[in-house]
Amino acid sequence: MSRRIAVFDTTLRDGEQAPGATLAARDKRDVAAALAALGVDVIEAGFAAASDGEAEAIRAIARDVRDPVIAALARANEADVEAAARALGPARRKRIHVFIATSDVHLERKLRIDRAECLRRIHDAVDRATDAADEVEFSAEDATRTDPAFLVEAFGTAARAGARTINVPDTVGYAQPAEMAALTARVRAALPAHVSLSVHCHNDLGLAVANTLAAVEAGADQVHVTVNGLGERGGNASLEETVMALRCRADHYRADTAVRSELLVPTSRLLSERTGIPVQPNKAIVGANAFAHASGIHQDGVLKDARTYEIMDPRAVGWDSRRIVVSKLSGRRGLAARLAELGLALEGGALERAYAMAMRRGDEVHALTDGDLVAIAAAARREPVALPVA
């Protein structure tokens, strides 16, 4: 039986912290509406204490976006919790996301408090938040570099104070998948059954999605993700990659989400447009090359049976179709298929002449444009003139 994994989207909070990714209030509302249509369970709309404008943007999302839970971040102090509560006022379902750092390096060097004070702040902030919102989530910042025994104690304190979701952040992308799985299992075993367990992974070592999936295997109930993997430094776990890994490998994970995968590409494009941050071409799922085939061997295989080189249907994630790229690496079958897509079907001698011309052009450019192909098809259709015998 497949487990249902909740998707907590933090594009509008943690994702917006990526340099250059700041969104105007209207853009945040538009992206939030797209996330709701996508089917995420929770939208973290922002950090209310950051500014009046941020608080108002959260309030607008809380008012206008009705289906998902709307969350706002708050440090473990009274002022932040109250700011989050005010911003979430119009929401149909409100979640305050309380956090504090728990690793020794953060406690000693950043917060300059001891562990006892950390536990007191956790209890007081979560207790206050439970009176101000429908749901409370607690995160232990830098959890993966925290003494595991103290981490469990911190999470127990939050749960007793009323937190119903406990989140394990790999704040600096330090963990390895086996470590993330072991920590998730340890925390899961220590928490009451009614408390949901979540993970939040950063991509500093390129392992955010791998660590998130390892945590799901170990018992996590919720994943923190962002569209396009947007986030600080190397980014966050990518929503599209996490969702499609679970769906494509349902046989392995036996878990799925409620995300409408056919909206992944449109949502990715919207965020890219509004932030001005392009998606790298070779990014999984939503990158321009995710379903593009340039090698003649691959083109031949995928045109005979898509399963040879595609593990998912491009249309399932929002692409119209796969893309056949004509270059010096292409074969005749790939060229013929691309010409047919352009309404320029050729066969026999005309195809052979077009192939020879395409290969010559391919030695000059990275890939042939549609204009190149139109010109080649026109030239190839002209029968060669037979020269008189002397």
N, C-alpha and C positions, 0 to 999 in steps of 0.2 A: 504494500500500500504506500502511496506517495505522500510524503509530509508536505504541508503547506508552509513555505518560508515567507515571512513578512519582509517587504521591501521598504526600508527607511531611506528616502532620498534626501541627501544633504547638499544637492547642487547649489541651492540658493543660500546656504550658510557656509559650509566648508569649501564647496566648490568656488564660491565667490571670492574666497581668500586667495585664489591664484592671482599672481600679479597680472593686472590688465583685465581681469574678469568682472570687475564691479559693474553691476546692472542698475539702471534707473528703475524707479518704482514701477512704471508701466511695464517695462521689460520683465521684471520679476513676476508681475501678475500674469503676463502672457505665458511665461515659462511654467509657472505653477499650474495654469489651466491645462497646458500640454501634459504635464506630469499626471494630473488627475485623469485626463483622458487615457494616458498610457496605462493607468491601473496600479500606481504605486499605493502602498498602504498608508505611509506617513510622509508628509512633506515638511522638512525642517525649513521654515520660512526665513529664519535669520536670527540675529543676536540683538535682542531688543535694547539692551543697555548700551550698545555701541553709539547710537545717535538718535536724535528725534526722527530723522528721516527714515532710518532703519526700522524703528518702532512703527511708524506710520505705514511703511511698506508691508510689514507683517500683518498689521491690522487690516489692510486692504485685501490681502490674500485670505485672511481668516473670514472676512465678510463675503468674498466673492467665490471662493473655491470650497465646495460643500462636501464632496464625497470622502476624500482622505482625512485622516487625523492631521491637524496642523500643529506643528511643534515649534517652540522657540527655545533657544539656548539660554542658560543662566549659570553664571558662576555660583559657587556655594556661599552666597551671602544674601541678606534680606533685600537689599536694593535691587539686585539683578532678578531675583524671583518675582518681586512685585512688578518690575518693568515688563517681564515676560507675561505675567498674568494680565496686565492692562492691555498689552498689544494683542493678546489672544482673545480678548473679550468677545468679539462677534462670532468666533468659531463654533461650529456645531459640535465638534469634538476637539478638546484642547489637551495638549501634552506639554508639560514643562520638562526640559532636558537639563538636569542639573549635573555639573561636573566640577571636579577638583583633581589636581595631580596627586598621585600616591607614591611615585618612585622617590627614593631617597635623594637623588640629584635634584629633583624638582622641589621637594619639601625643604631641603637644606639651602639650595642655592637660589631658587626663584621665590618661593613663598616664605621662606625663613620661619617655618613652624615645625613642631615635632609631630609625631604620629598621633599622639593623644589629641592634639588640637585639630588635626585633620579629621579624625573620627567625630569630634564634637561638631565641626562644621558640616560634615556630611549629614549627621542626624538632624541638626537644626534646619538646614536648607531643604532637605527632602520632606521633613515634617511640615514645614511652612508651605511647600509646593503642593502637597496633597490637599491642602485646604483651598488652593487657588485654581486647580485644574482637574480635569477628569482623570488624567493619567500622569504619572511621573516616571521618567526614565533617569537612571543615574549612570554616569560614565566616570571611570577612574582614568584620568589622563595619564598616558605613559604606562599603561597597565603591564605591557610586556617586559618592561624593565623594573617592575615593582617586585619586591620580595613576595613570592606567591602566598605565603602564610598571611602576611599583612593585607594583601589584595583580597583574599577570602574574607578576612575580618572586616575590611572596608565595605565589601559588597553585602555582607551580613547585616552591618549597621544600616545601610541604605534600605535593604529589604524590610527590616523590622520597623523602619521609620515610615514605610509606605510605598517605596518604589516597586513597581510591578514589572519593570523592564530593567535589566542590568546589562550594561554595555562594556565590552572589553576592547578598548582601543589600542591598536599598534600605532601609536601616535607618530613615531619616527621611522616606521617601516623597517624595524629591526628584526622582527621575528622571522623564523623559517617555518615552512608548513608543518613539519612534525612538531615543532615547539608550540605553534598556534593550536594544533589539534590537542596536544597534551594539556595545555593551559585551559582550553575550552572545556575539556572533559572534567578537569579538576574543579573548575568553578561550577559547572552544571551539577556535579555530584554534591556540592556544598549548599546549593540553593534549594529552597522549597519548590515543589513541583509547579505551583501556581505562578511562579516568577518566570517571565520570558527572558531568554539569554540572547544577547546580540553581540555582533562584532563590528569593528570599524577599523579598516586596514588602509595604511598609506603605502605608497609605491616607491619609496626611496631605493629599494633594491630590485624593483620590478616584480615584486611578489604579492602585490595587494590582492589580486584576484585569486591566486593560488592559496594564499593564507585564508581568504574568506571562504573558499570552497572546503579547505581542510577543516575549518571551524564548523561548517554545516555538517560535514561527515561526523564530527565529534559531538554534535548535539545542539548547535546554535539554532535558534528559532527565527532570528531576524538578522538581516544584513544591512549595513550602512553602505551606500553606494552613491556615485555621482554620474550624471550623463557625460559621456566622453572621457570619463576618468578625471575630470577637472578637479583641481585642488592644489593645496600648497606644495611647493617644491616639486617632487616627482608626480604629484597627484594622488588621487584616491582610487579605491577599487571601482572599476568601471561597471556601471549598471548593465549595459548591453552585454558585456562579456560574461558577467556573473549569471545573469538571467539565462542567456543562451547556453552556457555550459551546463547549467542544471537541466534545461529542457532537452538539449541535444543528447546529453548523457544521462537521461532519466533512468536507464538501466543500471547505472553505477551509483548515482546519488540518491535515487528514489525520493526525490524532492522536487518541488516546482513552485512557481510564484503565480500571481494573478496578472502579471504584466501582459498587455496586448502587444505581442512581439512585432506585429506588422507596423506598429507606430514607432519603432526604435529609430529608423533612419530619419523620418520627418522630425522627430524630437531632437535628434542629434544635430540636424541641419539648423533648426530654430535656435538652439543654444549657440552654435557656432556663429550664426548670423548676428545674434544680439550681443555677444561678447567680442566679436571680431577675432576670435581665436580659431584658426583653421584646424580641421581634423587631419592628422597625418594620413597620407594615402594608404600606408600598409597597416593601419589600425584594424584589428579584428572587428567583424560584424558591420561597422558603419564607415570604415575607410573606403576611399574610392576604388582601391584595388582588392577589396575583400572578396569579390566574386568576379575578378578580371583574370583572364587567361591569355598569356602571351606565348608560351611555349607551344610549338607545333604538336608535340607529343601530348601535352595536356589538352590542347584544343581538340585533337582527334578523339581522345578518350571521353571528354565531357560531352561532346556532341553525339557520341554513340550511346552513352549512358551517364547521366549527370553524377551518379554515385561514384564514378571512378575518381573524381577529384573534388567533389563538393559534399560536405557532410551535413549540409542543411540547404533548404530551398531559399534562394535569394528573396523570393516574394514573402517568405515567412517573417522577415525582419524589415520589410519595407522597400526593398529594391524592386524595380519593374522586372528585371531579368538579369542574368549574368552578362558580362561584357567580354566580347572577343576582341583582343587588341592585335592589330596587324603590325608586325615588325619583322626584322630580319630573321627572327627565331620562329616565325609562323610557318605552318605547313599549308598545303593546297586546300585541305578541308577547312581549316580556319579561315583562310582568305575567302573561299567560296561562301561560307556561312555569313561572314561579315558583309560581303557584297549583296547577298540575298536580303539581309536585313535592311540594306539601303535601297532595295528595289532594283538592284543591278545584277541579277542572277546571270552567271556565265557558266559555260560548260565546254568540254572538248578543247579544241584548239584555242578558242578565245580565252578559256581559263588558264591554259598553259602560258599564253602570251602575257596575260595579266600577272601571273605568278612571277614570271621572269622580270617584269618591270617592277613589281612590288619589292622583290628582293634587292634589286639595284637601288631603289629608293630607300629601302630599309638600311642599307649601308651608310646612308647620308643623314638619317634622322633617328631619334629614339623610337618613334612610333608614327605610323602613317595616319594622317588626318582624313576626315571624310572627304575633304576636297581632293586630297591625293588619290583616294580610291575612285572618286567619280571620274577624274581625269584618266586614270589608268584603265578603268572599265571602258570609257569611250574610245581610247586608243586601241584597246585589245579587240573591240568589236570590228574594227576596220580590217577587212581581209588583206593580207599581204599581197602586193602586186607582183605577178609572175614576170620575170625578166625574159625577153626573147632570147632564144638560143642562137649564138653567133654562128 
